[in-house]
Amino acid sequence: MRLGAVALLCLWTAACSTVPPAAPEHKPVASRPEAAPAQRPEPPSPAPAAIPGEQDVETIPPPKAPVQTLRFAAVGDVMLGGSAAPEMAKLGYAHPFAEVSDVLHSAQIVFANLEGPLTDVGEAEIDKRYVFRSPPAKVAPALAAAGINVVSLANNHILDYGVEGLKNTLAALAAVGIRHAGAGMDLQQARQPAIMEAGGHTVALLAYSLTFPESFWAGVERPGAAFGHERYVRADVARARERADIVVVSFHWGREATMELRDYQPRLAHAAIDAGAAVVLGHHPHILQGIERYKHGIIFYSLGNFAFGSYSRLAQRSAIAELYFEDAKLTQVRLIPLNVNNVEVVFQPRRLSAHDAEEVIGQLRRLSAPLNTSIEDHGGIGVVSLSATPAPALSLQEGSSAGRER
C-alpha cells in the first residue's frame, strides 16, 4: 500500500517535468494597421472673459482719417472811398457787408482785392485821373468784422498816396489781423505769399499787377506792387507749393469794362496752374468775365466789383465765388450772383434771386463756354462742372508777350 503511493507520486512528477511539443510553424500574414481607438471629442474651451473696453483689433478695421475740408470765398474789388465816402459817414463802414455777411462768415478764408490804400496821409499821385484812399481806422476793422481775412494789394491804385499811403495800409491791416500779398517795400517783399492755416490745410496766396502806371511796380529797392512777369509767377508758385497744400494766385489784369480777354491772360493763368496753383482770381475790369476749368485748377478771369465807391452803371452785376476743398482737392465751385449797381444798392452788395440770378448765371455760362467750361443753374446758384476731365486748353499764339493795361 505504501509502495503503491510512492509509485503514483513518481508518475505525477514525471508528467509535470515533460517538455511540451513545439508549436506548429506558421507563415507570416500581412496585417492592416490597427485603427486608433475611437476617442470622445473634448468639449470646447470656454472663451476668455472679455475685458471691458478691449476690442478685437484683427476683426475691426482701423478708423479712417477724418476728411479735411476747406471753404474759400473770393469777392471782387473793394474800395470804400470816392463816391462811397459820404454814405459811409452816414451809414457806417459795416453797411457794405450786411446783406452777405452770412456767406462771408461761413467760409474759413475770405479774399478781396483792396483797390487803393488805407491812409489819411500822403501826397496824391498828380499824374492820375482817379486816385483812391479810405480811412484806415474805419475800413480795416470793418473788413475784419465782415470776415475778410486776406487781400491783394497788387493793383494800379496802391500807391495813389505814395509810399506813406502803402505803409499806412500795411500797418492798418496788421493791426486787425488781415493778411496781404502783392505789395511791399521792395520787389522781394511784394512777391512773398500770404500763408494761412484753415480747415486742416495750409493755403498760400500770391498777387501780381499787370496794370499801369509802371512807377507803381516794385523794384529791387523800390516800394510798390509785384509785376506779374511769367518767370516770377512760375518761380513763386513753385516755392509756395513747397510750403502749402493749396496755392491761390491773384492777377490785376485785362481791360476795364470789357468781357473780352487779352491774349496774355489765359497764357499767364495756365502758367500759374502748371506751376502748382489751384485757383486764379482776376480783377481790374470791374465786370464779370468768363471762368475756365483748366487741368486741376479753376480760373476766374474777373470777379467784377464788390463794394466799390463808384456810381458807374457799367458795373451792375458780380458774384461771390465759393470754393470747396477736401484733402487739398477742389471738389465744388459755387457762384452767388450779386447786385452791385450802387444806384440801387448804395454800396451794399445784395444777393440776386429768381430771374435776375438766372441772367447772371446765363451770362457766365455764355462767357465760359468758349473756355471749355460748363456752368449749371442750381436754384439761382451757379455750379461749375468739375466731374468731367477738362477739355484741352484753347490754343494761344506762341510767344505772345504779357500785356499791360491801364
C-alpha positions as CSV (number, residue, x, y, z in Angstrom):
1,M,0.0,0.0,0.0
2,R,2.8,2.3,0.9
3,L,4.7,1.1,-2.1
4,G,1.7,2.0,-4.4
5,A,1.6,5.5,-3.1
6,V,5.2,6.1,-3.9
7,A,4.8,4.8,-7.4
8,L,1.9,7.2,-8.0
9,L,4.0,10.1,-6.7
10,C,6.8,9.3,-9.2
11,L,4.4,9.1,-12.1
12,W,2.9,12.6,-11.3
13,T,6.4,14.1,-11.1
14,A,7.5,12.7,-14.5
15,A,4.3,14.1,-16.2
16,C,4.9,17.6,-14.8
17,S,8.6,17.6,-16.0
18,T,7.8,16.6,-19.6
19,V,8.7,19.3,-22.2
20,P,5.6,20.3,-24.3
21,P,5.8,19.7,-28.0
22,A,6.8,22.7,-30.2
23,A,4.0,24.8,-31.7
24,P,3.4,24.3,-35.4
25,E,5.2,26.8,-37.7
26,H,3.0,29.4,-39.4
27,K,3.9,31.7,-42.4
28,P,3.7,35.5,-41.7
29,V,0.5,37.2,-42.8
30,A,0.4,40.8,-44.0
31,S,-1.5,42.8,-41.4
32,R,-3.5,46.1,-41.7
33,P,-2.6,48.9,-39.4
34,E,-4.5,49.0,-36.3
35,A,-7.2,51.6,-36.2
36,A,-6.8,54.1,-33.4
37,P,-9.3,53.6,-30.7
38,A,-12.2,56.0,-31.0
39,Q,-11.9,59.0,-28.8
40,R,-14.7,61.1,-27.4
41,P,-14.4,64.8,-28.6
42,E,-13.3,67.1,-25.9
43,P,-15.8,70.0,-25.1
44,P,-14.6,73.4,-26.4
45,S,-12.7,75.5,-24.0
46,P,-14.8,78.4,-22.7
47,A,-14.0,81.8,-24.3
48,P,-11.9,84.0,-22.0
49,A,-13.9,86.7,-20.3
50,A,-14.0,90.0,-22.2
51,I,-12.0,92.8,-20.7
52,P,-14.1,96.0,-20.5
53,G,-13.1,98.4,-23.4
54,E,-11.0,95.8,-25.2
55,Q,-11.7,95.2,-28.9
56,D,-10.5,92.5,-31.3
57,V,-8.2,94.6,-33.5
58,E,-8.0,91.8,-36.1
59,T,-11.6,92.0,-37.0
60,I,-12.3,95.7,-36.5
61,P,-10.9,97.9,-39.4
62,P,-8.8,100.8,-38.3
63,P,-10.7,104.1,-38.2
64,K,-10.4,106.3,-41.3
65,A,-8.7,109.6,-41.0
66,P,-11.2,112.5,-41.0
67,V,-11.6,114.4,-44.3
68,Q,-10.0,117.8,-44.1
69,T,-12.5,120.4,-45.6
70,L,-11.8,124.0,-46.5
71,R,-14.3,126.6,-47.7
72,F,-12.7,129.5,-49.5
73,A,-14.7,132.6,-50.6
74,A,-13.5,135.3,-53.0
75,V,-15.1,138.6,-53.9
76,G,-14.2,141.4,-56.3
77,D,-12.9,144.9,-55.9
78,V,-13.3,146.7,-52.5
79,M,-12.9,150.5,-52.2
80,L,-14.9,152.4,-49.7
81,G,-13.6,155.9,-50.6
82,G,-14.6,158.0,-53.6
83,S,-18.4,158.4,-54.0
84,A,-18.9,156.0,-51.1
85,A,-17.4,158.2,-48.5
86,P,-20.4,160.4,-47.8
87,E,-22.7,157.4,-47.5
88,M,-20.2,155.5,-45.2
89,A,-20.1,158.6,-43.0
90,K,-23.9,158.3,-42.6
91,L,-24.5,154.5,-42.7
92,G,-21.2,153.3,-41.1
93,Y,-18.5,151.1,-42.6
94,A,-20.2,147.8,-41.7
95,H,-23.0,148.8,-44.1
96,P,-21.5,147.3,-47.3
97,F,-21.3,143.8,-45.9
98,A,-24.6,143.4,-44.0
99,E,-26.5,141.6,-46.8
100,V,-23.9,139.0,-47.5
101,S,-22.5,138.6,-44.0
102,D,-23.8,135.0,-43.7
103,V,-22.0,133.9,-46.9
104,L,-18.7,135.5,-45.9
105,H,-18.7,134.2,-42.3
106,S,-19.4,130.7,-43.5
107,A,-16.0,130.4,-45.1
108,Q,-12.7,130.0,-43.3
109,I,-10.8,132.1,-45.8
110,V,-12.3,135.2,-47.5
111,F,-10.3,137.0,-50.1
112,A,-10.9,140.5,-51.7
113,N,-8.9,142.9,-53.9
114,L,-8.3,146.0,-51.9
115,E,-8.4,148.7,-54.5
116,G,-6.5,151.6,-53.0
117,P,-4.6,152.4,-49.9
118,L,-6.0,152.7,-46.3
119,T,-4.5,156.0,-45.3
120,D,-5.3,159.5,-44.1
121,V,-1.9,161.0,-45.1
122,G,0.4,161.1,-48.0
123,E,0.5,163.1,-51.2
124,A,-1.9,162.2,-54.0
125,E,-0.4,161.0,-57.3
126,I,-0.6,164.0,-59.6
127,D,-0.4,162.1,-62.9
128,K,-3.5,160.0,-62.5
129,R,-7.1,160.9,-63.3
130,Y,-8.5,158.7,-60.5
131,V,-6.9,158.4,-57.0
132,F,-8.4,156.5,-54.2
133,R,-8.0,156.2,-50.4
134,S,-10.1,155.1,-47.5
135,P,-9.8,155.8,-43.7
136,P,-7.7,153.0,-42.2
137,A,-9.2,153.3,-38.7
138,K,-12.7,152.7,-40.1
139,V,-12.2,150.4,-43.1
140,A,-9.7,147.8,-41.7
141,P,-11.9,146.9,-38.7
142,A,-14.9,146.7,-41.0
143,L,-13.2,144.3,-43.4
144,A,-12.1,142.1,-40.5
145,A,-15.6,142.1,-38.9
146,A,-17.1,141.1,-42.3
147,G,-14.9,138.0,-42.3
148,I,-12.4,139.2,-45.0
149,N,-9.0,137.9,-43.8
150,V,-6.7,138.2,-46.8
151,V,-6.4,140.8,-49.5
152,S,-4.4,141.6,-52.6
153,L,-2.6,144.9,-52.8
154,A,-1.3,144.4,-56.3
155,N,-3.2,146.9,-58.3
156,N,-3.0,150.2,-60.1
157,H,-4.1,152.3,-57.0
158,I,-1.9,151.0,-54.2
159,L,0.5,154.0,-54.5
160,D,-2.2,156.6,-55.2
161,Y,-0.9,158.3,-52.0
162,G,2.7,157.4,-52.3
163,V,4.9,155.2,-50.1
164,E,3.4,156.7,-47.0
165,G,0.0,155.5,-48.0
166,L,1.3,152.0,-48.6
167,K,3.0,151.9,-45.2
168,N,-0.2,153.0,-43.5
169,T,-2.1,150.3,-45.4
170,L,0.2,147.6,-44.2
171,A,0.0,148.8,-40.6
172,A,-3.8,149.1,-40.6
173,L,-4.2,145.5,-42.0
174,A,-1.7,144.1,-39.5
175,A,-3.5,145.8,-36.6
176,V,-6.7,143.8,-37.3
177,G,-5.0,140.5,-38.4
178,I,-5.7,140.7,-42.2
179,R,-3.0,139.1,-44.3
180,H,-1.9,140.6,-47.6
181,A,0.1,139.8,-50.7
182,G,1.2,141.7,-53.8
183,A,2.9,144.8,-52.5
184,G,5.7,145.7,-50.2
185,M,8.7,147.9,-49.6
186,D,10.6,146.2,-52.4
187,L,10.1,143.6,-55.0
188,Q,11.2,140.7,-52.8
189,Q,8.5,141.6,-50.2
190,A,5.9,142.2,-52.9
191,R,6.5,138.7,-54.2
192,Q,6.1,137.0,-50.8
193,P,2.9,134.9,-50.3
194,A,0.4,135.3,-47.5
195,I,0.3,132.0,-45.7
196,M,-2.8,130.8,-43.8
197,E,-3.9,127.8,-41.9
198,A,-7.5,126.8,-42.1
199,G,-9.7,123.6,-42.4
200,G,-6.7,121.4,-41.9
201,H,-4.9,123.0,-44.9
202,T,-2.1,125.4,-45.5
203,V,-3.0,128.0,-48.1
204,A,-0.6,130.3,-49.9
205,L,-1.8,133.4,-51.7
206,L,0.3,135.4,-54.3
207,A,-0.8,138.6,-56.0
208,Y,0.5,140.4,-59.1
209,S,-0.4,143.6,-61.1
210,L,-0.2,143.9,-64.9
211,T,-1.6,147.4,-65.0
212,F,0.0,150.9,-65.4
213,P,1.4,153.1,-64.1
214,E,4.8,151.4,-64.4
215,S,6.1,153.6,-61.5
216,F,3.8,151.6,-59.2
217,W,5.7,148.4,-59.8
218,A,8.1,147.4,-57.1
219,G,11.8,147.2,-57.8
220,V,14.9,145.8,-56.1
221,E,14.9,148.9,-53.8
222,R,11.6,150.5,-54.7
223,P,8.2,150.0,-52.9
224,G,5.2,149.0,-54.9
225,A,3.2,146.2,-56.4
226,A,4.6,142.9,-57.7
227,F,4.6,142.9,-61.5
228,G,3.2,139.7,-63.0
229,H,6.1,138.6,-65.1
230,E,5.6,134.9,-66.1
231,R,9.0,133.8,-64.8
232,Y,8.2,135.4,-61.4
233,V,4.8,133.7,-61.3
234,R,6.2,130.2,-62.1
235,A,9.1,130.5,-59.6
236,D,6.9,132.0,-56.8
237,V,4.2,129.4,-57.2
238,A,6.6,126.5,-57.2
239,R,8.2,127.8,-54.0
240,A,4.8,128.4,-52.4
241,R,3.7,124.9,-53.3
242,E,6.6,123.6,-51.2
243,R,5.1,125.3,-48.1
244,A,1.3,125.0,-48.8
245,D,-1.3,122.4,-49.8
246,I,-3.2,124.9,-51.9
247,V,-1.8,127.9,-53.8
248,V,-4.1,130.8,-55.0
249,V,-2.9,133.5,-57.4
250,S,-4.5,136.9,-57.9
251,F,-3.9,138.9,-61.0
252,H,-4.9,142.5,-61.6
253,W,-5.0,142.5,-65.4
254,G,-7.0,142.9,-68.6
255,R,-9.0,145.8,-69.9
256,E,-11.7,147.7,-67.9
257,A,-15.4,147.3,-68.8
258,T,-15.0,144.6,-71.4
259,M,-15.8,140.9,-71.3
260,E,-13.1,140.0,-73.8
261,L,-9.8,138.6,-72.6
262,R,-6.4,139.9,-73.6
263,D,-4.3,137.3,-75.2
264,Y,-1.8,137.1,-72.3
265,Q,-4.4,136.4,-69.7
266,P,-5.0,132.7,-70.5
267,R,-1.3,132.1,-71.0
268,L,-0.4,133.6,-67.7
269,A,-3.2,131.8,-65.9
270,H,-2.2,128.5,-67.4
271,A,1.4,129.1,-66.3
272,A,0.3,129.6,-62.7
273,I,-1.7,126.4,-62.6
274,D,1.0,124.4,-64.5
275,A,3.4,125.6,-61.7
276,G,1.2,124.2,-59.0
277,A,-1.6,126.8,-58.3
278,A,-5.1,125.5,-57.8
279,V,-7.0,128.8,-58.2
280,V,-6.5,132.0,-60.2
281,L,-8.5,135.1,-59.3
282,G,-8.7,138.0,-61.7
283,H,-9.6,141.7,-61.1
284,H,-9.5,145.2,-62.7
285,P,-12.2,145.0,-65.5
286,H,-14.9,145.8,-62.8
287,I,-17.3,143.5,-64.5
288,L,-17.6,139.7,-64.7
289,Q,-15.6,137.8,-67.2
290,G,-15.5,134.1,-68.1
291,I,-14.5,131.1,-65.9
292,E,-12.1,128.4,-67.1
293,R,-11.6,124.9,-65.8
294,Y,-8.0,124.1,-66.6
295,K,-6.3,120.9,-65.6
296,H,-6.7,120.5,-61.9
297,G,-7.4,124.2,-61.3
298,I,-10.0,126.9,-61.9
299,I,-9.6,130.4,-63.3
300,F,-11.9,133.4,-62.7
301,Y,-10.8,136.0,-65.2
302,S,-12.7,138.8,-63.4
303,L,-14.9,138.7,-60.4
304,G,-16.0,142.3,-61.1
305,N,-16.8,144.8,-58.3
306,F,-17.9,144.0,-54.8
307,A,-18.2,147.1,-52.6
308,F,-16.7,149.8,-54.8
309,G,-17.1,153.6,-54.3
310,S,-18.4,154.5,-57.8
311,Y,-21.9,155.0,-59.3
312,S,-20.8,153.7,-62.7
313,R,-23.6,152.0,-64.5
314,L,-21.1,149.7,-66.3
315,A,-20.6,147.7,-63.1
316,Q,-24.0,146.3,-62.1
317,R,-23.6,142.6,-61.6
318,S,-21.0,140.5,-59.8
319,A,-20.6,137.2,-57.9
320,I,-19.1,135.6,-54.8
321,A,-17.0,132.6,-55.7
322,E,-17.2,129.8,-53.1
323,L,-14.6,127.0,-53.5
324,Y,-14.6,123.8,-51.5
325,F,-11.5,121.7,-51.0
326,E,-11.3,118.2,-49.4
327,D,-7.9,116.9,-48.6
328,A,-6.4,119.7,-50.8
329,K,-8.5,118.7,-53.8
330,L,-11.0,121.1,-55.4
331,T,-14.4,119.4,-55.1
332,Q,-17.0,122.1,-55.7
333,V,-17.3,125.7,-57.1
334,R,-20.4,127.8,-56.5
335,L,-21.2,131.3,-57.7
336,I,-23.6,133.5,-55.8
337,P,-24.9,136.3,-58.1
338,L,-24.9,139.8,-56.7
339,N,-26.4,143.2,-57.5
340,V,-23.6,145.8,-57.3
341,N,-25.4,148.6,-59.0
342,N,-24.8,151.3,-56.5
343,V,-27.6,153.5,-57.8
344,E,-29.9,150.8,-56.4
345,V,-28.0,149.2,-53.5
346,V,-25.9,152.2,-52.3
347,F,-22.6,150.4,-51.9
348,Q,-24.2,147.3,-50.3
349,P,-23.9,144.2,-52.5
350,R,-27.0,142.2,-52.4
351,R,-27.8,138.6,-53.5
352,L,-29.9,138.2,-56.6
353,S,-32.7,135.7,-56.9
354,A,-35.1,134.3,-59.4
355,H,-34.9,135.7,-62.9
356,D,-32.1,138.2,-62.0
357,A,-29.8,135.4,-60.7
358,E,-30.6,133.3,-63.8
359,E,-29.5,136.1,-66.0
360,V,-26.1,136.4,-64.3
361,I,-25.6,132.6,-64.4
362,G,-26.6,132.6,-68.1
363,Q,-24.1,135.3,-68.9
364,L,-21.3,133.5,-67.1
365,R,-22.3,130.3,-68.9
366,R,-22.0,132.0,-72.3
367,L,-18.7,133.6,-71.4
368,S,-17.3,130.3,-70.1
369,A,-18.4,128.0,-72.9
370,P,-15.6,129.1,-75.3
371,L,-13.2,128.3,-72.4
372,N,-14.4,124.7,-72.3
373,T,-16.2,125.2,-69.0
374,S,-19.8,124.3,-68.1
375,I,-21.9,126.1,-65.5
376,E,-25.3,124.9,-64.3
377,D,-28.0,126.8,-62.5
378,H,-29.0,125.2,-59.2
379,G,-31.8,127.3,-58.0
380,G,-30.1,130.7,-58.5
381,I,-26.7,129.4,-57.6
382,G,-24.1,128.8,-60.4
383,V,-22.2,125.5,-60.1
384,V,-19.1,124.9,-62.2
385,S,-18.9,121.3,-63.5
386,L,-15.9,119.6,-62.1
387,S,-16.9,116.0,-62.9
388,A,-15.6,115.7,-66.4
389,T,-11.9,116.0,-67.4
390,P,-11.4,119.5,-68.7
391,A,-11.0,119.8,-72.5
392,P,-7.7,120.8,-73.9
393,A,-6.9,124.5,-73.4
394,L,-7.5,126.9,-76.2
395,S,-4.5,127.3,-78.4
396,L,-2.8,130.6,-77.9
397,Q,-0.3,132.3,-80.2
398,E,3.2,131.2,-79.2
399,G,5.5,133.9,-78.0
400,S,2.8,136.5,-77.1
401,S,4.0,138.9,-74.6
402,A,2.3,139.7,-71.3
403,G,0.1,142.7,-71.8
404,R,-0.1,145.7,-69.6
405,E,-3.3,147.6,-69.3
406,R,-4.2,151.0,-67.8
